[in-house]
Amino acid sequence: MKTHRILAATAFAAGLASAAAWAAPHSAAIQAPGPAGPLAGTLLMADAPDAPVVLIIPGSGPTDRDGNNPLGVAASTYRLLAEALATKGVTTARIDKRGMFGSKAAISDPNKVTIGDYAADVASWVKMLKARTGRPCIWVAGHSEGGLVALAAANDPDVCGLVLLSTAGRKLNVVMHEQIAANPANAPIAADADTAIDALAKGEHVDVSAMHPALAQGLFNPAVQDYLIDVFRYDPALLIAKIGKPVLIVSGLEDKQVSRRDAEALAAAQPRARLVLVAGMSHMLKQVAGEGVAANIATYTDPALPIDPAVVDAIATFVRPAA
């Protein structure tokens, strides 16, 4: 049965203080086979009996295993999440995407990838982690676009179930239209952006020569158009509806990238999933301190801000129900 809860960060403060206190976790560099070279990551082992293992899949773009990217995101979301889960007796593996950072050797061009490729990498990681930890199956947690990868990889028999963090519940082209319209600063480029999204959703490449640099060199750079065409084909609601494994959906009510509507669309498509909506939480899984855009953006750039404890508790309870 689906559990639908709206949580504030303070709701778990007392519970965390009384949680089981495990010994300090230990970290190790890990590798899994990639298409042309190794995939790289970090294993953070919880010192707990029979600790479940959660594989953390990064979001879109050049996002590294810690949750940072050179485009201005420095929240260290995945590292902080891994460290927090370790204190709850949960082991994690966080990874670099094929062709990027430690996984650079896995493919010569990191843009020449598909969601199916990333799902194949998940399978490689799951197999390696089973062998390394001796666990019977591995949980897969995807953040943002990583949630779509998790959905695409869910049928692997060695996947215990899924944790979808700040994950879209509708096709990405639909979400992108909304994101562009929601920001008044996009008004000068909105028409070109909408036209490009519609073309890519039809499988057509876009001529960006007359577009604003933010579109031509960024969002619709020719190098990433094939990837966008592939991503736009996937409907997360259709994927989750076919999953017979446990699924946890976690979304923040201050998320300006993926809305509550998306989380509820996923839950509606899979009634057995557990839905947790966290009051005050941003896309970076952190509490927004204050009002306005600046306060929300601060959660993207400050690694000193902790992961919302509601997220940690929800995941730990989901993958380690007897704890």
C-alpha positions as CSV (number, residue, x, y, z in Angstrom):
1,M,0.0,0.0,0.0
2,K,1.3,3.4,-0.9
3,T,2.2,5.6,2.1
4,H,1.8,9.3,1.3
5,R,3.4,11.6,3.8
6,I,4.4,15.3,3.9
7,L,7.4,15.7,6.1
8,A,9.4,18.6,7.5
9,A,13.1,18.4,8.3
10,T,12.4,18.9,12.0
11,A,10.1,15.8,12.1
12,F,13.1,13.5,12.4
13,A,15.4,15.5,14.7
14,A,14.5,13.5,17.8
15,G,14.5,10.2,15.9
16,L,18.0,10.7,14.5
17,A,19.4,11.4,17.9
18,S,18.1,8.1,19.2
19,A,19.0,6.0,16.1
20,A,21.5,3.2,16.3
21,A,25.0,4.6,16.5
22,W,27.2,2.6,14.2
23,A,31.0,2.8,14.2
24,A,32.7,5.1,11.7
25,P,32.3,3.9,8.1
26,H,35.3,3.3,5.9
27,S,35.7,4.4,2.3
28,A,37.3,2.6,-0.7
29,A,37.8,3.3,-4.3
30,I,35.9,0.8,-6.6
31,Q,35.7,0.0,-10.3
32,A,33.3,-1.8,-12.5
33,P,33.7,-2.9,-16.1
34,G,32.8,-0.2,-18.7
35,P,32.5,-0.4,-22.5
36,A,36.1,0.7,-23.3
37,G,37.6,1.1,-19.8
38,P,36.7,1.0,-16.2
39,L,33.9,2.9,-14.4
40,A,35.0,4.5,-11.2
41,G,33.3,5.2,-7.9
42,T,33.5,5.3,-4.1
43,L,32.2,2.7,-1.7
44,L,31.3,3.9,1.8
45,M,30.9,0.8,4.0
46,A,28.7,1.1,7.0
47,D,29.9,-0.8,10.0
48,A,26.6,-2.6,10.6
49,P,25.6,-6.2,10.4
50,D,24.1,-7.1,7.0
51,A,24.1,-3.4,5.8
52,P,22.0,-2.9,2.7
53,V,23.8,-1.4,-0.3
54,V,22.5,1.6,-2.2
55,L,24.0,2.6,-5.5
56,I,23.6,6.3,-6.1
57,I,23.1,7.3,-9.8
58,P,24.0,11.0,-10.6
59,G,21.7,13.5,-12.3
60,S,22.1,15.1,-15.7
61,G,25.2,16.8,-17.2
62,P,28.8,16.6,-16.0
63,T,27.8,15.7,-12.4
64,D,30.4,13.7,-10.5
65,R,30.1,11.0,-7.9
66,D,29.9,13.6,-5.1
67,G,27.0,15.5,-6.7
68,N,29.1,18.5,-8.0
69,N,29.7,19.8,-11.6
70,P,31.8,22.5,-13.2
71,L,28.6,24.4,-14.2
72,G,28.2,25.9,-10.7
73,V,26.8,23.1,-8.6
74,A,28.9,22.5,-5.5
75,A,26.4,21.1,-3.0
76,S,28.2,17.7,-2.6
77,T,24.7,16.2,-2.3
78,Y,25.7,12.5,-3.0
79,R,28.7,12.6,-0.7
80,L,26.7,14.1,2.1
81,L,23.8,11.6,1.5
82,A,26.3,8.7,1.6
83,E,27.8,9.9,4.8
84,A,24.5,10.4,6.5
85,L,23.2,7.0,5.4
86,A,26.3,5.3,6.8
87,T,25.4,6.6,10.2
88,K,22.1,4.8,9.8
89,G,23.7,1.5,8.9
90,V,23.4,1.7,5.1
91,T,26.4,1.2,2.7
92,T,26.5,3.3,-0.4
93,A,28.3,3.4,-3.7
94,R,28.5,6.7,-5.6
95,I,29.8,6.7,-9.1
96,D,31.1,8.8,-12.0
97,K,29.2,8.5,-15.2
98,R,30.8,6.8,-18.2
99,G,33.2,9.1,-20.0
100,M,33.5,11.6,-17.1
101,F,35.9,12.2,-14.2
102,G,37.2,8.8,-12.9
103,S,35.2,7.0,-15.5
104,K,36.8,9.0,-18.4
105,A,38.3,5.9,-20.0
106,A,35.0,4.1,-20.2
107,I,34.1,5.9,-23.5
108,S,35.9,8.4,-25.7
109,D,33.0,10.8,-26.1
110,P,30.8,11.2,-23.0
111,N,28.1,12.8,-25.1
112,K,27.7,9.6,-27.2
113,V,25.5,7.9,-24.6
114,T,21.9,6.9,-24.2
115,I,19.7,6.1,-21.2
116,G,20.1,2.4,-22.2
117,D,23.9,2.8,-21.9
118,Y,23.7,4.2,-18.4
119,A,21.3,1.4,-17.5
120,A,23.9,-1.1,-18.7
121,D,26.4,0.6,-16.4
122,V,24.0,0.2,-13.5
123,A,23.9,-3.5,-14.3
124,S,27.7,-3.6,-14.3
125,W,27.9,-1.8,-10.9
126,V,25.2,-4.0,-9.4
127,K,27.0,-7.2,-10.3
128,M,30.3,-5.9,-8.9
129,L,28.7,-4.6,-5.7
130,K,27.0,-8.0,-5.1
131,A,30.3,-9.7,-5.4
132,R,32.1,-7.2,-3.3
133,T,29.6,-7.0,-0.4
134,G,28.0,-10.4,-0.5
135,R,24.5,-8.8,-0.5
136,P,21.8,-10.8,-2.3
137,C,20.7,-7.7,-4.2
138,I,21.5,-4.0,-4.5
139,W,19.2,-1.0,-4.1
140,V,19.4,1.7,-6.8
141,A,18.8,5.3,-6.0
142,G,18.6,7.8,-8.8
143,H,18.7,11.6,-8.4
144,S,16.9,13.8,-10.9
145,E,17.7,12.4,-14.4
146,G,19.4,9.5,-12.6
147,G,16.0,8.5,-11.5
148,L,15.1,7.9,-15.1
149,V,18.2,5.7,-15.4
150,A,17.2,3.8,-12.3
151,L,13.7,3.2,-13.8
152,A,15.3,1.9,-17.0
153,A,17.6,-0.5,-15.0
154,A,14.9,-1.7,-12.6
155,N,14.3,-5.1,-14.4
156,D,17.8,-6.4,-13.5
157,P,17.1,-9.4,-11.2
158,D,19.9,-8.2,-8.9
159,V,18.2,-4.9,-8.2
160,C,16.3,-5.0,-4.9
161,G,14.2,-1.9,-5.6
162,L,14.4,1.8,-6.4
163,V,14.7,5.1,-4.6
164,L,13.7,8.0,-6.9
165,L,15.0,11.3,-5.6
166,S,13.7,14.5,-7.2
167,T,12.8,12.5,-10.3
168,A,10.5,13.7,-13.0
169,G,7.2,11.8,-13.5
170,R,6.5,13.1,-16.9
171,K,8.5,13.1,-20.2
172,L,11.5,15.4,-20.0
173,N,10.4,17.6,-22.9
174,V,7.2,18.4,-21.0
175,V,9.1,19.3,-17.9
176,M,11.6,21.4,-19.8
177,H,8.8,23.5,-21.3
178,E,7.5,24.2,-17.8
179,Q,10.9,25.0,-16.4
180,I,11.6,27.6,-19.2
181,A,8.1,29.2,-18.8
182,A,8.4,29.4,-15.0
183,N,11.5,31.7,-15.1
184,P,10.6,35.2,-16.4
185,A,14.3,35.8,-17.3
186,N,13.9,33.2,-20.0
187,A,11.3,35.3,-21.9
188,P,13.8,36.5,-24.7
189,I,14.8,32.9,-25.5
190,A,11.6,31.0,-24.7
191,A,10.2,30.8,-28.2
192,D,13.4,29.4,-29.6
193,A,13.7,27.0,-26.7
194,D,10.2,25.7,-27.1
195,T,10.6,25.2,-30.8
196,A,13.9,23.3,-30.3
197,I,12.3,21.1,-27.6
198,D,9.4,20.2,-29.8
199,A,11.7,19.3,-32.7
200,L,14.0,17.1,-30.6
201,A,11.0,15.4,-29.2
202,K,10.1,14.4,-32.8
203,G,13.6,13.0,-33.3
204,E,14.7,16.0,-35.4
205,H,18.0,17.8,-34.9
206,V,18.0,21.6,-34.4
207,D,19.9,24.3,-36.2
208,V,21.3,26.5,-33.4
209,S,23.3,28.9,-35.5
210,A,20.9,31.8,-34.9
211,M,20.1,31.0,-31.3
212,H,21.2,32.8,-28.1
213,P,24.5,31.4,-26.8
214,A,22.8,30.0,-23.8
215,L,20.8,27.7,-26.1
216,A,23.3,27.2,-28.9
217,Q,26.3,26.4,-26.7
218,G,24.5,25.1,-23.7
219,L,21.0,23.5,-23.6
220,F,20.8,22.5,-27.3
221,N,24.5,22.2,-28.2
222,P,24.7,19.9,-31.2
223,A,27.0,17.6,-29.2
224,V,24.1,16.7,-26.8
225,Q,21.2,16.7,-29.2
226,D,21.3,13.0,-29.9
227,Y,21.2,12.4,-26.1
228,L,18.2,14.7,-25.7
229,I,16.4,12.9,-28.5
230,D,17.0,9.6,-26.7
231,V,15.9,11.0,-23.3
232,F,12.7,12.5,-24.7
233,R,11.5,9.1,-25.8
234,Y,11.2,7.9,-22.2
235,D,8.0,8.3,-20.2
236,P,8.8,7.7,-16.4
237,A,5.2,7.0,-15.6
238,L,5.0,4.2,-18.1
239,L,8.3,2.7,-16.8
240,I,7.3,2.8,-13.1
241,A,3.9,1.3,-13.9
242,K,5.7,-1.9,-15.0
243,I,7.9,-2.3,-11.9
244,G,7.0,-5.1,-9.5
245,K,9.7,-4.2,-7.0
246,P,9.6,-1.8,-4.0
247,V,9.9,1.8,-4.9
248,L,10.4,4.9,-2.8
249,I,9.6,8.3,-4.3
250,V,11.1,11.4,-2.5
251,S,10.5,14.9,-3.6
252,G,10.9,18.4,-2.0
253,L,8.1,20.9,-2.0
254,E,10.7,23.7,-2.7
255,D,12.1,21.9,-5.7
256,K,12.2,24.4,-8.6
257,Q,13.2,21.9,-11.2
258,V,10.9,18.9,-10.6
259,S,7.5,19.7,-9.1
260,R,5.3,17.9,-6.7
261,R,3.1,17.1,-9.7
262,D,5.9,14.9,-11.0
263,A,6.2,12.9,-7.7
264,E,2.5,12.4,-7.6
265,A,2.4,11.3,-11.2
266,L,4.9,8.6,-10.4
267,A,2.9,7.5,-7.4
268,A,-0.3,7.5,-9.3
269,A,1.3,5.3,-12.0
270,Q,2.6,2.8,-9.3
271,P,0.2,2.7,-6.4
272,R,2.4,0.3,-4.5
273,A,5.2,2.9,-4.3
274,R,5.8,4.8,-1.1
275,L,5.6,8.6,-1.6
276,V,7.4,11.1,0.7
277,L,7.0,14.8,0.1
278,V,9.4,16.9,2.2
279,A,8.4,20.4,3.2
280,G,11.0,23.1,2.6
281,M,13.4,20.8,0.6
282,S,15.0,21.8,-2.7
283,H,16.2,19.8,-5.7
284,M,19.5,19.3,-3.9
285,L,17.8,17.4,-1.0
286,K,18.5,20.3,1.4
287,Q,16.3,22.6,3.4
288,V,15.8,26.1,1.9
289,A,16.7,28.7,4.6
290,G,14.6,31.7,3.8
291,E,12.4,33.0,1.0
292,G,13.1,33.7,-2.7
293,V,15.3,32.4,-5.4
294,A,18.6,33.2,-3.8
295,A,17.8,31.0,-0.8
296,N,17.0,28.1,-3.1
297,I,20.1,28.6,-5.2
298,A,22.2,28.6,-2.0
299,T,21.4,24.9,-1.6
300,Y,23.1,24.3,-4.9
301,T,26.4,26.0,-3.9
302,D,27.0,25.3,-0.2
303,P,28.4,21.9,0.7
304,A,28.2,22.9,4.4
305,L,24.4,22.7,4.3
306,P,23.4,19.1,5.4
307,I,21.2,16.7,3.6
308,D,17.6,17.0,4.8
309,P,17.3,14.4,7.7
310,A,13.8,13.5,6.4
311,V,15.4,12.1,3.3
312,V,18.0,10.1,5.2
313,D,15.4,8.6,7.5
314,A,13.0,7.8,4.7
315,I,15.7,5.9,2.7
316,A,17.2,4.1,5.7
317,T,13.7,3.0,6.8
318,F,12.9,1.8,3.3
319,V,16.0,-0.3,2.6
320,R,16.6,-1.3,6.2
321,P,13.1,-1.7,7.7
322,A,14.2,-3.7,10.7
323,A,16.6,-1.0,11.9
